[in-house]
Amino acid sequence: MSLLRIDGLHVEFGPLVAVHDAGLEVGPGEFVGLIGESGSGKTLTCRSILRLLPRGASMSAREISFDGRDVQAMSGAELRALRAREIGMIFQDPFSTLNPVFRVGEQLAETLRVNLGMKKAAARAEAIELLGHVGIPDPPRRFLSYPHELSGGMRQRVMIAMAMAAKPRMLIADEPTTALDVTTQEQILELLLRLRREHDMAVVLVSHDFGVIAQVCDRVAVMYGGFVVESATVETIYQRPEHPYTRALLESVPSLESAGRRARRQAIEGQPPELSEQVAGCVFRPRCRFARDSCGEVSMALEEVAPAHACACPVRPFARTAVRT
Amino acid sequence: MSVATVELKAAPRTRARRDWLSTPVLIGAVIVALLALAALLAPLIAPYKPNDVDFLNPVAPPSWAHPMGTDDAGRDVFSRSLYGLRLDLAIVLLVTYVPLPIGVLLGAISGSFGGKTDAMISRVADVMLAFPFFVLVIAIIAIVGPGLKGVLIGVPLAGWALYTRLSRSEMLVLREQPFMLATTALGYTRARSILRHAVPNLMRTALIYSTLDMVVNLLLLASLSYLGLGKQPPGAELGTIIAGGQPYLLSAWWISTLPGLILVLFGVGVGLIGDGLSDGRLRGRS
């Protein structure tokens, strides 16, 4: 049974629909990636798991369940308990997710005291332990640091320690490495992999970087214009992408082999749709190389094209062809 | 190598410290500290009791026996000023720092919740701000009678509103900060988010503003006493002392001028601190 199930999720800002009928499933201990351009609805989708939507947004879904419990029906207290102990979340910008006026150790110890009911001294000891566990050197000294005294990577480690304090069964990482440089990104991804292995924890990783996703994820869902357009294992997405958008996205990623070759990488023509734009039929149609007239009438429902591989394109121009030969 | 790292670590620390501990702050702090110490230790420092009368030397100019001279009744102006400052400071601290946390909290609630809560708190604050402050205090004195009671009731009654305004607008910025979102994501209650995480961030602006407020309140208190609505004679209070010396301003300048200078000195000291702190804050942000 899956740990998290989202089905038919809609997120709206008044009349503007930002996420359409999105679905996502995460099994226990699974590492799932959510990839898409800016504005594709990936952040809103992962935030709706904890019902943490920005002001003015409203959500509805046929189902959002965590461990068999309906998240949408939860009371305030139940929701707090879910956020505190079962699902951890880290954010994109480690420069502003820590409160600037408190020492990082105090913030971490507060999480332990509030969410796990620890005594002050025990929380302090445990916090120092946790700081060391997420790879912060000299934890007793770093306990006393203020956020502005730490580097971006260190701050993200502290955030991870806070999110992991209660040993949650799932961690939602919303672009955790986007604000960091590549070397630090590597270390943070390795840390996430290690923590997932040690705690048998599921991870939902949101990113716009295929490289990041490919490195750590088991499965991946591709989002475009508020729709999930394709979902499959990482290998399948890489070797047999079915949706024209997924393929275009993969082709636009530069690789070492392509360096020096005369052929330029294929950029996707045009811009992703604005929130206020209403596109009939397939949302990718205006930018799609394989668009045909019938695409104006298709639904964007995911259809199973192979076991554990779903795609929202009924045209399927690449059926049974590999992307890289 | 190790030397270099040590230096790198030390450098940002000293700069952060200098950001707020600038020369003006230091001068202001010394002035305020001296005055506060003098006020606190008034019974030890003052050569006379505030109402001791030197019958033989009325309206005497400053001398070794009377550093700030004596007034028309032969009372030592220096001793009276010290006791007056003691009373003034106690009251000013009370009427400035009692409404401050209340105002900040209301502002935080108002900014964080928005909607009806915000509208209600903000409108009440607007009314308090729109109402002439001085008139309100005098109106309350008209009800409770002349004396310090009017100040003690009237100033806090109106004083919270400015802090509410200030904190509300800061809260509107703060609530969009990712770390406030993170407190929700960590499953903290709303009360904890606001009290533990937002309020300490709001305090800084409020405390800087309070230095200004303190000077305004001190002047208000002295003005009311000068008008005969504050501390009643023969009680020692800077405003009453200044008012009492007014008829002799041309013949015995020291009775009004020297206590007035103490008032000015305190205002300058507090102003320097506030100014320096807000400058440091701006620099710290850039």
Chai-1 contact restraints between the chains, C-beta under 6 A:
chainA,res_idxA,chainB,res_idxB,connection_type,confidence,min_distance_angstrom,max_distance_angstrom,comment,restraint_id
A,L52,B,A185,contact,1.0,0.0,6.0,A-B,restraint_1
A,R80,B,G187,contact,1.0,0.0,6.0,A-B,restraint_2
A,R83,B,A185,contact,1.0,0.0,6.0,A-B,restraint_3
A,R83,B,G187,contact,1.0,0.0,6.0,A-B,restraint_4
A,A84,B,G187,contact,1.0,0.0,6.0,A-B,restraint_5
A,M89,B,A185,contact,1.0,0.0,6.0,A-B,restraint_6
A,F91,B,P178,contact,1.0,0.0,6.0,A-B,restraint_7
A,D93,B,P178,contact,1.0,0.0,6.0,A-B,restraint_8
A,S96,B,Q177,contact,1.0,0.0,6.0,A-B,restraint_9
A,S96,B,P178,contact,1.0,0.0,6.0,A-B,restraint_10
A,T97,B,P178,contact,1.0,0.0,6.0,A-B,restraint_11
A,T97,B,F179,contact,1.0,0.0,6.0,A-B,restraint_12
A,T97,B,A182,contact,1.0,0.0,6.0,A-B,restraint_13
A,L98,B,F179,contact,1.0,0.0,6.0,A-B,restraint_14
A,N99,B,F179,contact,1.0,0.0,6.0,A-B,restraint_15
A,N99,B,H197,contact,1.0,0.0,6.0,A-B,restraint_16
A,V101,B,P200,contact,1.0,0.0,6.0,A-B,restraint_17
A,V101,B,N201,contact,1.0,0.0,6.0,A-B,restraint_18
A,T111,B,L186,contact,1.0,0.0,6.0,A-B,restraint_19
A,N115,B,G187,contact,1.0,0.0,6.0,A-B,restraint_20
